[in-house]
Amino acid sequence: MRKTTAVAERAAKPKKEVAQARDRKVVAKEISSDGTASGKMVGAVVAAIKILHYLGDVQQAVGVSHIAKEAKLNTSTTFNILRTLAMHDFVQFDPVAKTYMLSLGIMEIAKGATAIGGDVGIVRPMIERIANDHGVTVTLWQPVGNRRKVLIMTAHTRNAMRIQMTVGQRLPLLVGAAGRVFAAFGTATEEDLREQFDAIRWERSLTFKEFMEQVSDAREKGWALDDGYFNAGTVLVSTPILDQNGHAIMAVTANMFTGQYDPNRAEAIIRDLKIFSGYLGRLASL
């Protein structure tokens, strides 16, 4: 009789309560593939991470229903998480449009994860000087895992026409001039590079052989070039920030329109990028 009553009680619960209970379920799962650490993944935390990743990818203000659909979450759960994130300045809410987007408050947390920790802000004057001296957009990238990179700092020229990029943007590791740098001064095998390369939709036709030749060239010269492969009409040059083992922990890139680029002008830009990279590398090793 008690078993029948329990079944009846579960059946009588509103669907909304059942969904919320499912969202709160804690699932045991391995954290690392090598077995060195394990623990429990908390459903609400995983849901919040999904929401933050989605907002970081979409890079625009979005409504609750759309966020819930894209993140594959319950709408009520999504609303409650967004409200909590907004209270802590991780997302910002537009009361008129009823939409949410990432807030700069999240960078206060993110900066502690950069290769030089909270000191990253002290190099901003240098990166801004390069941007204004050469009329280019300068971006500082850091790998996230083995296959992605995140934009941790950007400096825009004062020119009316400029390339705009947003801090927090995540991209495949190998795209752009920084991608050649990470491939040239990283630890990935050629097999792994091939797998990552095949997963990317390049703006211009590019074979893996050509890509690896560009990587080899970057390793020899200490800087890399992307001529429209990342985005049509743009040219990117990048230099690595190396650790004590000679591995690229970050990369700094000058982004310009194709019409701005010529080899002679690029020499001065690359020189300044290398000076910046050397300074940042020494700072990171302290």
PyRosetta script that sets phi, psi and omega in degrees:
from pyrosetta import init, pose_from_sequence

init()
pose = pose_from_sequence("MRKTTAVAERAAKPKKEVAQARDRKVVAKEISSDGTASGKMVGAVVAAIKILHYLGDVQQAVGVSHIAKEAKLNTSTTFNILRTLAMHDFVQFDPVAKTYMLSLGIMEIAKGATAIGGDVGIVRPMIERIANDHGVTVTLWQPVGNRRKVLIMTAHTRNAMRIQMTVGQRLPLLVGAAGRVFAAFGTATEEDLREQFDAIRWERSLTFKEFMEQVSDAREKGWALDDGYFNAGTVLVSTPILDQNGHAIMAVTANMFTGQYDPNRAEAIIRDLKIFSGYLGRLASL")
pose.set_psi(1, -42.7)
pose.set_omega(1, -179.4)
pose.set_phi(2, -64.9)
pose.set_psi(2, -35.8)
pose.set_omega(2, 178.6)
pose.set_phi(3, -65.2)
pose.set_psi(3, -41.2)
pose.set_omega(3, 179.0)
pose.set_phi(4, -64.5)
pose.set_psi(4, -40.4)
pose.set_omega(4, 179.1)
pose.set_phi(5, -64.0)
pose.set_psi(5, -41.8)
pose.set_omega(5, 179.7)
pose.set_phi(6, -62.9)
pose.set_psi(6, -41.2)
pose.set_omega(6, 178.1)
pose.set_phi(7, -62.7)
pose.set_psi(7, -41.7)
pose.set_omega(7, 179.5)
pose.set_phi(8, -64.5)
pose.set_psi(8, -38.3)
pose.set_omega(8, 179.7)
pose.set_phi(9, -65.8)
pose.set_psi(9, -39.7)
pose.set_omega(9, 178.5)
pose.set_phi(10, -65.7)
pose.set_psi(10, -39.4)
pose.set_omega(10, -179.8)
pose.set_phi(11, -66.6)
pose.set_psi(11, -29.2)
pose.set_omega(11, -177.8)
pose.set_phi(12, -80.2)
pose.set_psi(12, -12.6)
pose.set_omega(12, -178.9)
pose.set_phi(13, -68.0)
pose.set_psi(13, 138.1)
pose.set_omega(13, 177.3)
pose.set_phi(14, -61.1)
pose.set_psi(14, 149.2)
pose.set_omega(14, -179.9)
pose.set_phi(15, -58.2)
pose.set_psi(15, -34.4)
pose.set_omega(15, -179.0)
pose.set_phi(16, -61.3)
pose.set_psi(16, -42.0)
pose.set_omega(16, -179.5)
pose.set_phi(17, -67.4)
pose.set_psi(17, -38.8)
pose.set_omega(17, 179.4)
pose.set_phi(18, -63.0)
pose.set_psi(18, -42.8)
pose.set_omega(18, -179.9)
pose.set_phi(19, -63.8)
pose.set_psi(19, -41.6)
pose.set_omega(19, 179.6)
pose.set_phi(20, -65.6)
pose.set_psi(20, -38.4)
pose.set_omega(20, 178.5)
pose.set_phi(21, -64.5)
pose.set_psi(21, -39.2)
pose.set_omega(21, 178.4)
pose.set_phi(22, -64.1)
pose.set_psi(22, -39.0)
pose.set_omega(22, 179.4)
pose.set_phi(23, -65.5)
pose.set_psi(23, -26.9)
pose.set_omega(23, -177.2)
pose.set_phi(24, -86.7)
pose.set_psi(24, -7.5)
pose.set_omega(24, -175.3)
pose.set_phi(25, -63.2)
pose.set_psi(25, 138.1)
pose.set_omega(25, 178.7)
pose.set_phi(26, -100.6)
pose.set_psi(26, 126.3)
pose.set_omega(26, -175.6)
pose.set_phi(27, -114.4)
pose.set_psi(27, 129.4)
pose.set_omega(27, 178.5)
pose.set_phi(28, -77.3)
pose.set_psi(28, 136.0)
pose.set_omega(28, -178.3)
pose.set_phi(29, -158.9)
pose.set_psi(29, 147.8)
pose.set_omega(29, 176.8)
pose.set_phi(30, -69.0)
pose.set_psi(30, 139.3)
pose.set_omega(30, 178.0)
pose.set_phi(31, -89.3)
pose.set_psi(31, -43.4)
pose.set_omega(31, -176.9)
pose.set_phi(32, -117.4)
pose.set_psi(32, 151.6)
pose.set_omega(32, -177.4)
pose.set_phi(33, -75.7)
pose.set_psi(33, -20.3)
pose.set_omega(33, -177.5)
pose.set_phi(34, -90.1)
pose.set_psi(34, 0.6)
pose.set_omega(34, 175.6)
pose.set_phi(35, 78.5)
pose.set_psi(35, 12.0)
pose.set_omega(35, -177.4)
pose.set_phi(36, -79.8)
pose.set_psi(36, -18.2)
pose.set_omega(36, -179.5)
pose.set_phi(37, -148.5)
pose.set_psi(37, 144.8)
pose.set_omega(37, 176.7)
pose.set_phi(38, -147.3)
pose.set_psi(38, 162.9)
pose.set_omega(38, -179.1)
pose.set_phi(39, -178.8)
pose.set_psi(39, -164.5)
pose.set_omega(39, -178.6)
pose.set_phi(40, -111.9)
pose.set_psi(40, 136.8)
pose.set_omega(40, 176.0)
pose.set_phi(41, -92.4)
pose.set_psi(41, 122.2)
pose.set_omega(41, -178.7)
pose.set_phi(42, -86.5)
pose.set_psi(42, 124.3)
pose.set_omega(42, -174.2)
pose.set_phi(43, -54.1)
pose.set_psi(43, -43.6)
pose.set_omega(43, -177.8)
pose.set_phi(44, -65.7)
pose.set_psi(44, -36.9)
pose.set_omega(44, 179.1)
pose.set_phi(45, -68.7)
pose.set_psi(45, -43.6)
pose.set_omega(45, 177.7)
pose.set_phi(46, -59.9)
pose.set_psi(46, -41.0)
pose.set_omega(46, 179.5)
pose.set_phi(47, -63.5)
pose.set_psi(47, -41.9)
pose.set_omega(47, 179.1)
pose.set_phi(48, -63.7)
pose.set_psi(48, -39.2)
pose.set_omega(48, 178.4)
pose.set_phi(49, -64.4)
pose.set_psi(49, -42.1)
pose.set_omega(49, 177.8)
pose.set_phi(50, -59.1)
pose.set_psi(50, -43.1)
pose.set_omega(50, -179.5)
pose.set_phi(51, -64.3)
pose.set_psi(51, -45.2)
pose.set_omega(51, -179.4)
pose.set_phi(52, -65.2)
pose.set_psi(52, -40.3)
pose.set_omega(52, 177.8)
pose.set_phi(53, -63.2)
pose.set_psi(53, -42.3)
pose.set_omega(53, -179.5)
pose.set_phi(54, -63.7)
pose.set_psi(54, -46.2)
pose.set_omega(54, 179.6)
pose.set_phi(55, -63.7)
pose.set_psi(55, -33.9)
pose.set_omega(55, 177.4)
pose.set_phi(56, -68.3)
pose.set_psi(56, -35.0)
pose.set_omega(56, -179.6)
pose.set_phi(57, -76.5)
pose.set_psi(57, -41.2)
pose.set_omega(57, -174.2)
pose.set_phi(58, -76.3)
pose.set_psi(58, -29.7)
pose.set_omega(58, 175.6)
pose.set_phi(59, 53.6)
pose.set_psi(59, 39.5)
pose.set_omega(59, 174.1)
pose.set_phi(60, -157.6)
pose.set_psi(60, 165.8)
pose.set_omega(60, -179.9)
pose.set_phi(61, -72.7)
pose.set_psi(61, 134.4)
pose.set_omega(61, -174.9)
pose.set_phi(62, -137.5)
pose.set_psi(62, 148.4)
pose.set_omega(62, 178.8)
pose.set_phi(63, -79.4)
pose.set_psi(63, 163.0)
pose.set_omega(63, -176.4)
pose.set_phi(64, -59.4)
pose.set_psi(64, -47.4)
pose.set_omega(64, -176.6)
pose.set_phi(65, -59.8)
pose.set_psi(65, -41.5)
pose.set_omega(65, -179.2)
pose.set_phi(66, -68.0)
pose.set_psi(66, -40.8)
pose.set_omega(66, 178.3)
pose.set_phi(67, -62.2)
pose.set_psi(67, -45.2)
pose.set_omega(67, -179.7)
pose.set_phi(68, -60.3)
pose.set_psi(68, -42.7)
pose.set_omega(68, -179.6)
pose.set_phi(69, -64.1)
pose.set_psi(69, -47.4)
pose.set_omega(69, -177.1)
pose.set_phi(70, -69.3)
pose.set_psi(70, -34.3)
pose.set_omega(70, -179.8)
pose.set_phi(71, -86.9)
pose.set_psi(71, -4.1)
pose.set_omega(71, -179.8)
pose.set_phi(72, 58.4)
pose.set_psi(72, 50.7)
pose.set_omega(72, -179.3)
pose.set_phi(73, -125.6)
pose.set_psi(73, 161.2)
pose.set_omega(73, 173.9)
pose.set_phi(74, -65.9)
pose.set_psi(74, 137.4)
pose.set_omega(74, -175.8)
pose.set_phi(75, -61.6)
pose.set_psi(75, -43.0)
pose.set_omega(75, 179.7)
pose.set_phi(76, -63.4)
pose.set_psi(76, -42.3)
pose.set_omega(76, 177.6)
pose.set_phi(77, -62.3)
pose.set_psi(77, -44.0)
pose.set_omega(77, 179.5)
pose.set_phi(78, -60.0)
pose.set_psi(78, -44.4)
pose.set_omega(78, 179.3)
pose.set_phi(79, -60.3)
pose.set_psi(79, -46.3)
pose.set_omega(79, -177.8)
pose.set_phi(80, -65.2)
pose.set_psi(80, -39.4)
pose.set_omega(80, 178.4)
pose.set_phi(81, -66.6)
pose.set_psi(81, -44.0)
pose.set_omega(81, 179.2)
pose.set_phi(82, -61.6)
pose.set_psi(82, -41.2)
pose.set_omega(82, 178.9)
pose.set_phi(83, -62.5)
pose.set_psi(83, -40.7)
pose.set_omega(83, 178.3)
pose.set_phi(84, -66.7)
pose.set_psi(84, -44.0)
pose.set_omega(84, 179.0)
pose.set_phi(85, -62.8)
pose.set_psi(85, -36.2)
pose.set_omega(85, 178.9)
pose.set_phi(86, -66.7)
pose.set_psi(86, -38.6)
pose.set_omega(86, 178.9)
pose.set_phi(87, -62.0)
pose.set_psi(87, -29.0)
pose.set_omega(87, -179.4)
pose.set_phi(88, -101.2)
pose.set_psi(88, 13.1)
pose.set_omega(88, 175.0)
pose.set_phi(89, 64.3)
pose.set_psi(89, 28.3)
pose.set_omega(89, 173.6)
pose.set_phi(90, -89.1)
pose.set_psi(90, -26.0)
pose.set_omega(90, 172.6)
pose.set_phi(91, -134.1)
pose.set_psi(91, 157.8)
pose.set_omega(91, 176.4)
pose.set_phi(92, -117.9)
pose.set_psi(92, 143.5)
pose.set_omega(92, -174.8)
pose.set_phi(93, -110.4)
pose.set_psi(93, 132.7)
pose.set_omega(93, 175.4)
pose.set_phi(94, -98.6)
pose.set_psi(94, 105.6)
pose.set_omega(94, -175.4)
pose.set_phi(95, -67.4)
pose.set_psi(95, -21.3)
pose.set_omega(95, 179.4)
pose.set_phi(96, -79.9)
pose.set_psi(96, -52.6)
pose.set_omega(96, -178.8)
pose.set_phi(97, -82.7)
pose.set_psi(97, -11.3)
pose.set_omega(97, -177.0)
pose.set_phi(98, 58.4)
pose.set_psi(98, 46.8)
pose.set_omega(98, -178.9)
pose.set_phi(99, -127.7)
pose.set_psi(99, 163.2)
pose.set_omega(99, -179.8)
pose.set_phi(100, -126.1)
pose.set_psi(100, 150.0)
pose.set_omega(100, 172.1)
pose.set_phi(101, -151.0)
pose.set_psi(101, 164.7)
pose.set_omega(101, -179.9)
pose.set_phi(102, -61.5)
pose.set_psi(102, 145.0)
pose.set_omega(102, 176.6)
pose.set_phi(103, -105.7)
pose.set_psi(103, 154.0)
pose.set_omega(103, 178.1)
pose.set_phi(104, -65.2)
pose.set_psi(104, -14.7)
pose.set_omega(104, 178.8)
pose.set_phi(105, -59.0)
pose.set_psi(105, -26.7)
pose.set_omega(105, -179.1)
pose.set_phi(106, -67.7)
pose.set_psi(106, -23.3)
pose.set_omega(106, 179.8)
pose.set_phi(107, -68.8)
pose.set_psi(107, -23.2)
pose.set_omega(107, 176.4)
pose.set_phi(108, -63.5)
pose.set_psi(108, -31.4)
pose.set_omega(108, 176.1)
pose.set_phi(109, -81.7)
pose.set_psi(109, -45.2)
pose.set_omega(109, -173.8)
pose.set_phi(110, -63.2)
pose.set_psi(110, -34.7)
pose.set_omega(110, -174.9)
pose.set_phi(111, -63.7)
pose.set_psi(111, -24.5)
pose.set_omega(111, 178.3)
pose.set_phi(112, -71.0)
pose.set_psi(112, -15.6)
pose.set_omega(112, -179.1)
pose.set_phi(113, -96.6)
pose.set_psi(113, -2.1)
pose.set_omega(113, 179.5)
pose.set_phi(114, -71.4)
pose.set_psi(114, 164.6)
pose.set_omega(114, -175.5)
pose.set_phi(115, -61.9)
pose.set_psi(115, -22.4)
pose.set_omega(115, 178.5)
pose.set_phi(116, -117.8)
pose.set_psi(116, 18.9)
pose.set_omega(116, 175.2)
pose.set_phi(117, 59.4)
pose.set_psi(117, -143.4)
pose.set_omega(117, -176.1)
pose.set_phi(118, -69.9)
pose.set_psi(118, -7.7)
pose.set_omega(118, -178.7)
pose.set_phi(119, -78.1)
pose.set_psi(119, -2.9)
pose.set_omega(119, -174.6)
pose.set_phi(120, -58.4)
pose.set_psi(120, -30.3)
pose.set_omega(120, -177.7)
pose.set_phi(121, -65.0)
pose.set_psi(121, -23.3)
pose.set_omega(121, -175.7)
pose.set_phi(122, -72.9)
pose.set_psi(122, -14.2)
pose.set_omega(122, 179.3)
pose.set_phi(123, -94.6)
pose.set_psi(123, -0.9)
pose.set_omega(123, -178.5)
pose.set_phi(124, -58.1)
pose.set_psi(124, -44.1)
pose.set_omega(124, 178.6)
pose.set_phi(125, -57.1)
pose.set_psi(125, -35.6)
pose.set_omega(125, 179.7)
pose.set_phi(126, -67.2)
pose.set_psi(126, -44.4)
pose.set_omega(126, -177.3)
pose.set_phi(127, -70.0)
pose.set_psi(127, -33.4)
pose.set_omega(127, 177.4)
pose.set_phi(128, -70.8)
pose.set_psi(128, -35.3)
pose.set_omega(128, 177.9)
pose.set_phi(129, -63.9)
pose.set_psi(129, -41.7)
pose.set_omega(129, 178.5)
pose.set_phi(130, -62.2)
pose.set_psi(130, -43.3)
pose.set_omega(130, -179.4)
pose.set_phi(131, -60.7)
pose.set_psi(131, -45.8)
pose.set_omega(131, -176.4)
pose.set_phi(132, -77.5)
pose.set_psi(132, -34.7)
pose.set_omega(132, 179.0)
pose.set_phi(133, -64.6)
pose.set_psi(133, -35.3)
pose.set_omega(133, -173.3)
pose.set_phi(134, -111.0)
pose.set_psi(134, -1.4)
pose.set_omega(134, 178.8)
pose.set_phi(135, 65.3)
pose.set_psi(135, 38.5)
pose.set_omega(135, -178.0)
pose.set_phi(136, -128.1)
pose.set_psi(136, 166.0)
pose.set_omega(136, 171.3)
pose.set_phi(137, -93.5)
pose.set_psi(137, 128.4)
pose.set_omega(137, -179.1)
pose.set_phi(138, -110.6)
pose.set_psi(138, 131.7)
pose.set_omega(138, -177.5)
pose.set_phi(139, -126.6)
pose.set_psi(139, 144.3)
pose.set_omega(139, 178.6)
pose.set_phi(140, -116.0)
pose.set_psi(140, 120.2)
pose.set_omega(140, -174.2)
pose.set_phi(141, -113.0)
pose.set_psi(141, 145.4)
pose.set_omega(141, 175.0)
pose.set_phi(142, -132.9)
pose.set_psi(142, 135.3)
pose.set_omega(142, 177.7)
pose.set_phi(143, -62.3)
pose.set_psi(143, 144.6)
pose.set_omega(143, 173.4)
pose.set_phi(144, -123.0)
pose.set_psi(144, 105.4)
pose.set_omega(144, -172.5)
pose.set_phi(145, 71.4)
pose.set_psi(145, -153.9)
pose.set_omega(145, -176.4)
pose.set_phi(146, -99.3)
pose.set_psi(146, -8.4)
pose.set_omega(146, -170.6)
pose.set_phi(147, -132.0)
pose.set_psi(147, -0.6)
pose.set_omega(147, -179.2)
pose.set_phi(148, -132.9)
pose.set_psi(148, 162.1)
pose.set_omega(148, 173.6)
pose.set_phi(149, -138.5)
pose.set_psi(149, 155.4)
pose.set_omega(149, -178.2)
pose.set_phi(150, -125.8)
pose.set_psi(150, 142.5)
pose.set_omega(150, 177.9)
pose.set_phi(151, -82.9)
pose.set_psi(151, 114.8)
pose.set_omega(151, -175.3)
pose.set_phi(152, -103.6)
pose.set_psi(152, -13.9)
pose.set_omega(152, 177.2)
pose.set_phi(153, -158.9)
pose.set_psi(153, 144.6)
pose.set_omega(153, 176.8)
pose.set_phi(154, -142.7)
pose.set_psi(154, 147.3)
pose.set_omega(154, 176.4)
pose.set_phi(155, -133.7)
pose.set_psi(155, 126.5)
pose.set_omega(155, -177.1)
pose.set_phi(156, -105.9)
pose.set_psi(156, 141.9)
pose.set_omega(156, 175.0)
pose.set_phi(157, -66.0)
pose.set_psi(157, 159.5)
pose.set_omega(157, 177.6)
pose.set_phi(158, -79.8)
pose.set_psi(158, -5.9)
pose.set_omega(158, 179.2)
pose.set_phi(159, -59.0)
pose.set_psi(159, 145.2)
pose.set_omega(159, 179.9)
pose.set_phi(160, -62.8)
pose.set_psi(160, -40.8)
pose.set_omega(160, 177.3)
pose.set_phi(161, -94.6)
pose.set_psi(161, 115.8)
pose.set_omega(161, -177.0)
pose.set_phi(162, -153.5)
pose.set_psi(162, 160.8)
pose.set_omega(162, 177.5)
pose.set_phi(163, -88.2)
pose.set_psi(163, 122.7)
pose.set_omega(163, -176.3)
pose.set_phi(164, -101.2)
pose.set_psi(164, 128.8)
pose.set_omega(164, 176.9)
pose.set_phi(165, -135.9)
pose.set_psi(165, 148.9)
pose.set_omega(165, -171.5)
pose.set_phi(166, -108.9)
pose.set_psi(166, 129.2)
pose.set_omega(166, 175.8)
pose.set_phi(167, -58.3)
pose.set_psi(167, 138.2)
pose.set_omega(167, -177.6)
pose.set_phi(168, 98.2)
pose.set_psi(168, -10.9)
pose.set_omega(168, 179.1)
pose.set_phi(169, -62.9)
pose.set_psi(169, 135.2)
pose.set_omega(169, 178.9)
pose.set_phi(170, -113.7)
pose.set_psi(170, 136.9)
pose.set_omega(170, -178.8)
pose.set_phi(171, -138.3)
pose.set_psi(171, 160.2)
pose.set_omega(171, 172.1)
pose.set_phi(172, -55.9)
pose.set_psi(172, 142.1)
pose.set_omega(172, -172.5)
pose.set_phi(173, -57.8)
pose.set_psi(173, -36.7)
pose.set_omega(173, -169.9)
pose.set_phi(174, -87.8)
pose.set_psi(174, -7.2)
pose.set_omega(174, -177.2)
pose.set_phi(175, -76.3)
pose.set_psi(175, 155.1)
pose.set_omega(175, 176.9)
pose.set_phi(176, 75.1)
pose.set_psi(176, 177.6)
pose.set_omega(176, 177.6)
pose.set_phi(177, -64.3)
pose.set_psi(177, -35.1)
pose.set_omega(177, 177.4)
pose.set_phi(178, -62.1)
pose.set_psi(178, -31.7)
pose.set_omega(178, 178.4)
pose.set_phi(179, -63.4)
pose.set_psi(179, -41.0)
pose.set_omega(179, 176.2)
pose.set_phi(180, -63.4)
pose.set_psi(180, -38.4)
pose.set_omega(180, 179.1)
pose.set_phi(181, -63.1)
pose.set_psi(181, -46.6)
pose.set_omega(181, -178.8)
pose.set_phi(182, -66.4)
pose.set_psi(182, -33.4)
pose.set_omega(182, 177.3)
pose.set_phi(183, -71.1)
pose.set_psi(183, -39.3)
pose.set_omega(183, -177.3)
pose.set_phi(184, -72.0)
pose.set_psi(184, -36.7)
pose.set_omega(184, -174.5)
pose.set_phi(185, -117.0)
pose.set_psi(185, 28.0)
pose.set_omega(185, 177.8)
pose.set_phi(186, -110.1)
pose.set_psi(186, -170.1)
pose.set_omega(186, -176.9)
pose.set_phi(187, -113.6)
pose.set_psi(187, 4.2)
pose.set_omega(187, -177.9)
pose.set_phi(188, -68.6)
pose.set_psi(188, 144.0)
pose.set_omega(188, 176.6)
pose.set_phi(189, -77.2)
pose.set_psi(189, 163.7)
pose.set_omega(189, 178.2)
pose.set_phi(190, -62.5)
pose.set_psi(190, -34.1)
pose.set_omega(190, 178.3)
pose.set_phi(191, -63.8)
pose.set_psi(191, -43.0)
pose.set_omega(191, 178.8)
pose.set_phi(192, -67.7)
pose.set_psi(192, -39.8)
pose.set_omega(192, 177.8)
pose.set_phi(193, -61.7)
pose.set_psi(193, -39.9)
pose.set_omega(193, 179.4)
pose.set_phi(194, -63.0)
pose.set_psi(194, -42.3)
pose.set_omega(194, 179.5)
pose.set_phi(195, -63.4)
pose.set_psi(195, -43.2)
pose.set_omega(195, 177.6)
pose.set_phi(196, -66.4)
pose.set_psi(196, -42.2)
pose.set_omega(196, -179.4)
pose.set_phi(197, -58.3)
pose.set_psi(197, -45.6)
pose.set_omega(197, -176.7)
pose.set_phi(198, -65.5)
pose.set_psi(198, -21.6)
pose.set_omega(198, -178.2)
pose.set_phi(199, -86.2)
pose.set_psi(199, -5.4)
pose.set_omega(199, -175.6)
pose.set_phi(200, -98.1)
pose.set_psi(200, 138.6)
pose.set_omega(200, 173.6)
pose.set_phi(201, -95.4)
pose.set_psi(201, 103.3)
pose.set_omega(201, -175.4)
pose.set_phi(202, -80.2)
pose.set_psi(202, 145.7)
pose.set_omega(202, 179.9)
pose.set_phi(203, -67.6)
pose.set_psi(203, -38.4)
pose.set_omega(203, 175.4)
pose.set_phi(204, -116.4)
pose.set_psi(204, 152.9)
pose.set_omega(204, 179.6)
pose.set_phi(205, -61.6)
pose.set_psi(205, 131.1)
pose.set_omega(205, -177.1)
pose.set_phi(206, -149.9)
pose.set_psi(206, 126.4)
pose.set_omega(206, 176.5)
pose.set_phi(207, -88.7)
pose.set_psi(207, 160.3)
pose.set_omega(207, 178.9)
pose.set_phi(208, -64.2)
pose.set_psi(208, -36.0)
pose.set_omega(208, 177.7)
pose.set_phi(209, -61.0)
pose.set_psi(209, -44.6)
pose.set_omega(209, 178.4)
pose.set_phi(210, -63.6)
pose.set_psi(210, -40.7)
pose.set_omega(210, 179.1)
pose.set_phi(211, -61.0)
pose.set_psi(211, -45.9)
pose.set_omega(211, -178.2)
pose.set_phi(212, -67.3)
pose.set_psi(212, -30.8)
pose.set_omega(212, 174.7)
pose.set_phi(213, -65.8)
pose.set_psi(213, -38.5)
pose.set_omega(213, 177.4)
pose.set_phi(214, -67.7)
pose.set_psi(214, -36.7)
pose.set_omega(214, 177.1)
pose.set_phi(215, -64.5)
pose.set_psi(215, -44.5)
pose.set_omega(215, 178.7)
pose.set_phi(216, -62.4)
pose.set_psi(216, -39.8)
pose.set_omega(216, 178.2)
pose.set_phi(217, -64.0)
pose.set_psi(217, -40.8)
pose.set_omega(217, 178.7)
pose.set_phi(218, -64.6)
pose.set_psi(218, -39.1)
pose.set_omega(218, 179.2)
pose.set_phi(219, -64.3)
pose.set_psi(219, -38.0)
pose.set_omega(219, -178.5)
pose.set_phi(220, -73.4)
pose.set_psi(220, -41.1)
pose.set_omega(220, -175.0)
pose.set_phi(221, -89.2)
pose.set_psi(221, -23.5)
pose.set_omega(221, -177.6)
pose.set_phi(222, 87.6)
pose.set_psi(222, 10.5)
pose.set_omega(222, 175.3)
pose.set_phi(223, -155.5)
pose.set_psi(223, 160.3)
pose.set_omega(223, -175.6)
pose.set_phi(224, -127.8)
pose.set_psi(224, 156.0)
pose.set_omega(224, -179.4)
pose.set_phi(225, -126.4)
pose.set_psi(225, 138.9)
pose.set_omega(225, 171.0)
pose.set_phi(226, -126.8)
pose.set_psi(226, 112.7)
pose.set_omega(226, -177.0)
pose.set_phi(227, -105.4)
pose.set_psi(227, 80.1)
pose.set_omega(227, 175.5)
pose.set_phi(228, 81.9)
pose.set_psi(228, 2.2)
pose.set_omega(228, 178.8)
pose.set_phi(229, -76.8)
pose.set_psi(229, -30.4)
pose.set_omega(229, 177.9)
pose.set_phi(230, -80.3)
pose.set_psi(230, -46.8)
pose.set_omega(230, -179.6)
pose.set_phi(231, -152.8)
pose.set_psi(231, 127.5)
pose.set_omega(231, -178.1)
pose.set_phi(232, -57.8)
pose.set_psi(232, 138.7)
pose.set_omega(232, 178.3)
pose.set_phi(233, 85.9)
pose.set_psi(233, 6.1)
pose.set_omega(233, 179.7)
pose.set_phi(234, -126.5)
pose.set_psi(234, 154.4)
pose.set_omega(234, 172.5)
pose.set_phi(235, -128.9)
pose.set_psi(235, 134.4)
pose.set_omega(235, -178.7)
pose.set_phi(236, -123.3)
pose.set_psi(236, 138.6)
pose.set_omega(236, 171.3)
pose.set_phi(237, -126.0)
pose.set_psi(237, 141.4)
pose.set_omega(237, -172.8)
pose.set_phi(238, -142.8)
pose.set_psi(238, 147.3)
pose.set_omega(238, 174.6)
pose.set_phi(239, -126.8)
pose.set_psi(239, 151.1)
pose.set_omega(239, -177.3)
pose.set_phi(240, -87.8)
pose.set_psi(240, 148.8)
pose.set_omega(240, 167.0)
pose.set_phi(241, -102.0)
pose.set_psi(241, 115.0)
pose.set_omega(241, -171.0)
pose.set_phi(242, -102.2)
pose.set_psi(242, 147.0)
pose.set_omega(242, 173.0)
pose.set_phi(243, -88.0)
pose.set_psi(243, -173.0)
pose.set_omega(243, -175.7)
pose.set_phi(244, -67.7)
pose.set_psi(244, -16.3)
pose.set_omega(244, 178.9)
pose.set_phi(245, -95.9)
pose.set_psi(245, 3.1)
pose.set_omega(245, 179.8)
pose.set_phi(246, 81.9)
pose.set_psi(246, 16.8)
pose.set_omega(246, 179.0)
pose.set_phi(247, -99.1)
pose.set_psi(247, 143.6)
pose.set_omega(247, -178.3)
pose.set_phi(248, -76.7)
pose.set_psi(248, 114.2)
pose.set_omega(248, 177.3)
pose.set_phi(249, -95.6)
pose.set_psi(249, -18.1)
pose.set_omega(249, 175.1)
pose.set_phi(250, -154.2)
pose.set_psi(250, 171.9)
pose.set_omega(250, 174.1)
pose.set_phi(251, -146.5)
pose.set_psi(251, 140.2)
pose.set_omega(251, 178.2)
pose.set_phi(252, -111.3)
pose.set_psi(252, 134.9)
pose.set_omega(252, -172.7)
pose.set_phi(253, -128.1)
pose.set_psi(253, 137.0)
pose.set_omega(253, 170.4)
pose.set_phi(254, -99.5)
pose.set_psi(254, 121.9)
pose.set_omega(254, -178.1)
pose.set_phi(255, -107.2)
pose.set_psi(255, 125.8)
pose.set_omega(255, -178.1)
pose.set_phi(256, -142.2)
pose.set_psi(256, 161.5)
pose.set_omega(256, 174.1)
pose.set_phi(257, -74.6)
pose.set_psi(257, 153.2)
pose.set_omega(257, -177.3)
pose.set_phi(258, -54.7)
pose.set_psi(258, -39.9)
pose.set_omega(258, -179.3)
pose.set_phi(259, -65.3)
pose.set_psi(259, -18.3)
pose.set_omega(259, 179.5)
pose.set_phi(260, -82.7)
pose.set_psi(260, -18.0)
pose.set_omega(260, -169.7)
pose.set_phi(261, -88.6)
pose.set_psi(261, 133.1)
pose.set_omega(261, 163.7)
pose.set_phi(262, -151.2)
pose.set_psi(262, 150.1)
pose.set_omega(262, -173.0)
pose.set_phi(263, -55.3)
pose.set_psi(263, -40.0)
pose.set_omega(263, -179.0)
pose.set_phi(264, -64.8)
pose.set_psi(264, -43.9)
pose.set_omega(264, 178.9)
pose.set_phi(265, -66.4)
pose.set_psi(265, -36.4)
pose.set_omega(265, -178.3)
pose.set_phi(266, -63.6)
pose.set_psi(266, -31.5)
pose.set_omega(266, -179.4)
pose.set_phi(267, -58.3)
pose.set_psi(267, -43.2)
pose.set_omega(267, 180.0)
pose.set_phi(268, -68.0)
pose.set_psi(268, -38.4)
pose.set_omega(268, 178.8)
pose.set_phi(269, -64.8)
pose.set_psi(269, -47.0)
pose.set_omega(269, -178.8)
pose.set_phi(270, -63.0)
pose.set_psi(270, -39.2)
pose.set_omega(270, 177.9)
pose.set_phi(271, -58.3)
pose.set_psi(271, -46.4)
pose.set_omega(271, -179.4)
pose.set_phi(272, -68.2)
pose.set_psi(272, -36.5)
pose.set_omega(272, 177.6)
pose.set_phi(273, -64.5)
pose.set_psi(273, -39.8)
pose.set_omega(273, 179.6)
pose.set_phi(274, -66.3)
pose.set_psi(274, -39.2)
pose.set_omega(274, 176.9)
pose.set_phi(275, -61.9)
pose.set_psi(275, -44.6)
pose.set_omega(275, 178.6)
pose.set_phi(276, -62.1)
pose.set_psi(276, -45.2)
pose.set_omega(276, -178.6)
pose.set_phi(277, -61.6)
pose.set_psi(277, -41.6)
pose.set_omega(277, 179.4)
pose.set_phi(278, -63.9)
pose.set_psi(278, -42.0)
pose.set_omega(278, 178.6)
pose.set_phi(279, -63.7)
pose.set_psi(279, -45.3)
pose.set_omega(279, -177.7)
pose.set_phi(280, -67.9)
pose.set_psi(280, -35.1)
pose.set_omega(280, 176.7)
pose.set_phi(281, -63.1)
pose.set_psi(281, -41.5)
pose.set_omega(281, 177.8)
pose.set_phi(282, -67.2)
pose.set_psi(282, -38.0)
pose.set_omega(282, 178.9)
pose.set_phi(283, -64.2)
pose.set_psi(283, -40.3)
pose.set_omega(283, -178.2)
pose.set_phi(284, -68.8)
pose.set_psi(284, -25.2)
pose.set_omega(284, -177.0)
pose.set_phi(285, -86.8)
pose.set_psi(285, -6.4)
pose.set_omega(285, -178.6)
pose.set_phi(286, -69.3)
pose.dump_pdb("model.pdb")
